[in-house]
Amino acid sequence: MPRKLIIYGIGKFAEYVAYVFNEDSEYEVYGFCIEENLFNSENFIGKPLIKFQDMNKTYPPDEFEIFIAVGNNDVRRRILNGALQLEYNIATYVSTKCRKWDNLKVGINCFIDEGCVLQPFINIEDNCILFTTDLGHHTTICSDSLLSGSKTGGNVRVGSYSYIGLNASVKQNVNIARRNIIGMNCSIEKDTKENSVYSHKGTVKRSIDATVLGNRFLQ
């Protein structure tokens, strides 16, 4: 029998999470929940939607587990703490399609998608989300962090409540401090300080017309 799962969230991420849990795990998604101030419907993608505050009346914690599908690290932690207070078991998803080793350690309410490549001796603490991320050996991702399309060398430590964006890279043996935001395309080569924000100068729009430039190579 599949394990029964409720998902917190009503966004695109929640829809994605529901799909992969149903298709690639031992869970079956029975419904969704959301906080009362965000509740505006009784269903989401064809499944029942209820208020988070009332979920233990409809989906008792001795029968159902929950996954919190929220991108914001602080909000995800707040909802996770609420679910733990309601005595729910918390699900974790590790895609069978990702590349990983048997000594991978993963906490509760973690999401590791199909594009991840994880070398040996990796520790991913509670409440972390990894999208299409490559982690070098002996790397630790501390709790309540989100990495998307990024890459680390070996023996990296990413502090809690951090974000690392698309195509960002972290050199081996570097410590990313707590509450860092590492923006898209950044390259981090030395330890960072707490509450730091890094950004890479964005792509510049050129003044030339695309058709004119294209024709230069077609003639």
C-alpha positions as CSV (number, residue, x, y, z in Angstrom):
1,M,0.0,0.0,0.0
2,P,1.3,3.5,-0.9
3,R,2.0,5.8,2.0
4,K,-0.5,8.6,2.2
5,L,0.8,12.2,1.6
6,I,-0.6,15.7,2.0
7,I,1.3,18.5,0.3
8,Y,1.5,22.1,1.7
9,G,1.4,24.6,-1.2
10,I,-0.7,25.6,-4.2
11,G,2.0,26.9,-6.6
12,K,3.8,25.4,-9.5
13,F,6.4,23.9,-7.2
14,A,3.6,22.1,-5.3
15,E,2.2,20.8,-8.6
16,Y,5.6,19.5,-9.6
17,V,6.2,17.9,-6.2
18,A,2.8,16.1,-6.3
19,Y,3.6,14.7,-9.8
20,V,7.0,13.3,-8.8
21,F,5.8,11.9,-5.5
22,N,3.0,10.1,-7.3
23,E,5.2,8.8,-10.2
24,D,8.5,8.2,-8.5
25,S,8.1,7.3,-4.8
26,E,6.3,5.1,-2.3
27,Y,3.8,7.8,-1.6
28,E,0.4,8.7,-3.0
29,V,-0.8,12.3,-2.8
30,Y,-4.3,12.6,-1.3
31,G,-4.6,16.3,-1.1
32,F,-3.2,19.8,-0.5
33,C,-3.3,22.3,2.4
34,I,-2.6,26.0,2.7
35,E,-2.8,28.6,5.5
36,E,-6.1,30.1,6.1
37,N,-5.2,33.6,4.7
38,L,-4.3,32.0,1.4
39,F,-7.2,29.6,1.2
40,N,-9.5,30.6,-1.8
41,S,-10.7,27.2,-3.2
42,E,-11.6,23.7,-2.1
43,N,-9.5,21.9,-4.7
44,F,-6.1,22.2,-6.4
45,I,-5.2,20.3,-9.6
46,G,-8.1,17.9,-9.0
47,K,-7.4,17.1,-5.4
48,P,-9.0,18.4,-2.2
49,L,-7.5,21.6,-0.7
50,I,-8.0,22.3,3.0
51,K,-6.8,24.8,5.5
52,F,-3.5,23.9,7.2
53,Q,-4.9,24.8,10.6
54,D,-7.7,22.2,10.2
55,M,-5.8,19.4,8.4
56,N,-5.4,17.1,11.4
57,K,-9.3,16.8,11.5
58,T,-9.5,15.6,7.9
59,Y,-6.1,13.9,7.5
60,P,-5.0,12.6,11.0
61,P,-1.2,12.4,11.6
62,D,-1.4,8.7,12.4
63,E,-2.5,8.0,8.8
64,F,-1.0,10.8,6.7
65,E,2.4,12.4,6.2
66,I,3.1,15.9,4.9
67,F,5.6,17.6,2.6
68,I,6.0,21.4,2.6
69,A,6.4,22.6,-1.0
70,V,7.5,26.2,-0.5
71,G,10.5,27.9,-2.0
72,N,11.0,30.6,0.6
73,N,13.4,29.1,3.3
74,D,11.9,31.0,6.2
75,V,8.3,30.2,5.3
76,R,9.1,26.6,4.7
77,R,10.7,26.3,8.1
78,R,7.7,28.0,9.8
79,I,5.2,25.6,8.2
80,L,7.5,22.6,9.0
81,N,7.6,23.6,12.6
82,G,3.8,23.8,12.6
83,A,3.5,20.4,11.1
84,L,5.8,18.9,13.7
85,Q,3.8,20.5,16.4
86,L,0.7,18.7,15.0
87,E,2.8,15.5,15.2
88,Y,3.0,14.7,11.5
89,N,5.7,12.6,10.0
90,I,7.5,14.6,7.4
91,A,8.2,13.1,3.9
92,T,11.4,13.6,1.9
93,Y,11.8,13.0,-1.9
94,V,15.0,11.8,-3.5
95,S,14.5,11.1,-7.2
96,T,15.4,7.7,-8.4
97,K,16.7,9.4,-11.5
98,C,19.3,11.5,-9.8
99,R,22.9,10.3,-9.5
100,K,23.9,9.5,-5.9
101,W,25.7,7.0,-3.6
102,D,24.5,4.8,-0.8
103,N,26.2,6.9,1.9
104,L,24.1,10.0,1.1
105,K,22.5,11.5,4.2
106,V,19.3,13.4,3.8
107,G,17.0,15.0,6.5
108,I,13.3,15.5,6.7
109,N,11.3,17.7,4.2
110,C,14.1,17.6,1.6
111,F,13.6,17.6,-2.1
112,I,16.3,16.3,-4.5
113,D,15.2,16.3,-8.1
114,E,16.1,14.2,-11.1
115,G,18.9,16.5,-12.3
116,C,21.1,16.3,-9.2
117,V,24.5,14.7,-9.2
118,L,25.7,13.9,-5.7
119,Q,29.2,12.5,-5.0
120,P,30.0,10.3,-2.0
121,F,30.0,11.5,1.7
122,I,27.3,14.2,1.2
123,N,25.1,15.4,4.1
124,I,21.9,17.3,3.3
125,E,20.3,18.5,6.5
126,D,16.5,19.0,7.1
127,N,14.3,21.2,4.9
128,C,16.5,21.6,1.9
129,I,15.6,21.9,-1.7
130,L,18.0,20.9,-4.6
131,F,17.1,21.5,-8.2
132,T,19.5,20.2,-10.8
133,T,22.5,20.7,-8.5
134,D,26.0,19.1,-8.6
135,L,27.6,18.6,-5.2
136,G,31.2,17.5,-4.7
137,H,32.3,14.9,-2.1
138,H,32.1,15.6,1.6
139,T,29.8,18.6,1.1
140,T,27.3,19.6,3.7
141,I,24.1,21.6,2.9
142,C,22.9,23.0,6.2
143,S,19.2,23.1,7.1
144,D,16.6,25.3,5.4
145,S,18.6,26.1,2.2
146,L,17.7,26.1,-1.5
147,L,20.1,25.4,-4.4
148,S,19.0,25.6,-8.0
149,G,21.2,24.7,-10.9
150,S,24.4,25.3,-9.0
151,K,27.7,23.4,-8.5
152,T,30.1,22.9,-5.6
153,G,33.6,21.4,-5.4
154,G,34.4,18.9,-2.7
155,N,34.3,19.6,1.0
156,V,32.1,22.6,0.8
157,R,29.7,23.7,3.6
158,V,26.7,25.8,2.8
159,G,25.2,27.6,5.9
160,S,21.6,27.4,6.8
161,Y,18.9,29.6,5.3
162,S,21.0,30.1,2.2
163,Y,20.1,30.4,-1.5
164,I,22.5,29.5,-4.4
165,G,21.2,30.3,-7.9
166,L,21.5,29.1,-11.4
167,N,25.0,28.4,-12.7
168,A,26.7,29.6,-9.5
169,S,29.7,27.7,-8.5
170,V,31.6,27.3,-5.2
171,K,35.2,26.3,-5.0
172,Q,36.3,23.3,-3.0
173,N,37.0,23.7,0.7
174,V,34.9,26.9,0.9
175,N,32.4,27.7,3.7
176,I,29.3,29.6,2.7
177,A,28.1,31.3,5.9
178,R,24.6,31.3,7.2
179,R,21.9,33.3,5.4
180,N,23.8,33.9,2.2
181,I,22.3,34.7,-1.2
182,I,24.6,33.6,-4.1
183,G,23.1,34.9,-7.3
184,M,23.0,33.4,-10.8
185,N,26.4,32.9,-12.4
186,C,28.4,33.8,-9.4
187,S,31.8,32.2,-8.7
188,I,32.7,31.9,-5.0
189,E,36.4,31.1,-4.3
190,K,36.7,32.0,-0.6
191,D,34.7,31.8,2.6
192,T,31.8,34.2,3.0
193,K,30.4,36.1,5.9
194,E,26.9,35.7,7.4
195,N,24.0,37.6,5.7
196,S,26.1,38.3,2.5
197,V,24.6,38.8,-0.9
198,Y,26.6,38.1,-4.1
199,S,25.5,39.0,-7.6
200,H,27.1,38.7,-11.0
201,K,26.9,41.6,-13.5
202,G,24.0,40.7,-15.8
203,T,23.9,40.2,-19.5
204,V,24.0,43.5,-21.4
205,K,21.5,44.2,-24.2
206,R,23.4,45.3,-27.3
207,S,22.2,48.2,-29.5
208,I,22.4,46.2,-32.8
209,D,19.3,44.7,-34.4
210,A,19.2,40.9,-34.2
211,T,18.2,40.6,-37.9
212,V,21.1,42.8,-39.0
213,L,23.6,40.8,-36.9
214,G,22.2,37.5,-38.1
215,N,22.5,38.5,-41.7
216,R,26.2,39.1,-41.3
217,F,26.7,35.3,-40.8
218,L,24.2,34.2,-43.4
219,Q,25.7,36.0,-46.4
